Amino acid sequence: MWTLTDQERLVLVALGRRCLLHEPRPQPLTWRQTAALPAEVRPAENWTDKRVEHLVNGVRARLSHDGVPWLTREEVGEPVGNALNDHLIRALMASTTPVPMDLVLIDGA
């Protein structure tokens, strides 16, 4: 399990929402879609797509530095598309860092 800040966990649960819901062929949300979910439950925190992107990139860099593969452009190759976020979410889920019960963070329950 990877250690995440509360903000990182919130954003990564939002980004990987479709995976956590076990949708068929899930893809990570876009930066804008991801930012909208924390903004609904924590509106005072000024969630933007750029803020979300920076948080996710920080987690990706940290995990890559610690040996998790397929989290950099160099490893994935072009075109990158959604591959970096997809690999990040899958690596986090494999480690049970986010679990379906974490969806409560973005559902406001």
Salt bridges, closest charged atoms under 4 A:
GLU8 OE2 - ARG62 NH1 3.04
GLU45 OE2 - ARG42 NH1 3.66
GLU53 OE1 - LYS50 NZ 3.29
ASP66 OD1 - HIS65 ND1 3.58
GLU78 OE2 - ARG73 NH1 2.93
ASP86 OD1 - ARG90 NE 3.04
ASP102 OD2 - ARG9 NH1 3.37
